[in-house]
Amino acid sequence: MNNSGEKSVTKAAASVAANATHSHEIDTLGFKYATIDVVYSPFTAATAGYASVCKVQESDASGSGQTDVTGLAITAGAGATTGASVGAVARFNVDLRGRKRYLTVVTSPGNTVAVVTNARLSKAESHAVTATQSGVNNVASL
């Protein structure tokens, strides 16, 4: 499979306090589709939800003017994940046609956890040639 029309954009936070905010701005220029995963590390305390906020915003300018995207907010489920490999994962599938250039993922975890947001941008107007252009350290393809 040739994935040269894709790019990964990742942001990790080793520790985000309960009800603090983790945000990740993603420049979608040149792509038509995004799949965004928000990954929370395991947690032991039961909460009303693994996140009180989990949404996507958009803007035409980097760092300002973000507005919530209707339909791209997740109500995070309740529970504890003691012993689980992954605490919880929320996914957003976004058709970028007609969207503004910058997407910002915003989440506030229900417990103090590590949070990783990973966006896989696809259906590129031009194909990446190098690992750096693909947003990764190394690429192996068959």
Stockholm file with secondary structure:
# STOCKHOLM 1.0

chainA/1-142         MNNSGEKSVTKAAASVAANATHSHEIDTLGFKYATIDVVYSPFTAATAGYASVCKVQESDASGSGQTDVTGLAITAGAGATTGASVGAVARFNVDLRGRKRYLTVVTSPGNTVAVVTNARLSKAESHAVTATQSGVNNVASL
#=GR chainA/1-142 SS CCCTTCEEEEEEEEEECTTCCEEEEEECTTEEEEEEEEEECCCCSCBSCSEEEEEEEEESBTTBCCEEEEEEECCCCCBCCTTCSSSEEEEEEEECTTSCSEEEEEEEESSSEEEEEEEEEEEESSCCCSHHHHTSSCCCCC
#=GC SS_cons         CCCTTCEEEEEEEEEECTTCCEEEEEECTTEEEEEEEEEECCCCSCBSCSEEEEEEEEESBTTBCCEEEEEEECCCCCBCCTTCSSSEEEEEEEECTTSCSEEEEEEEESSSEEEEEEEEEEEESSCCCSHHHHTSSCCCCC
//
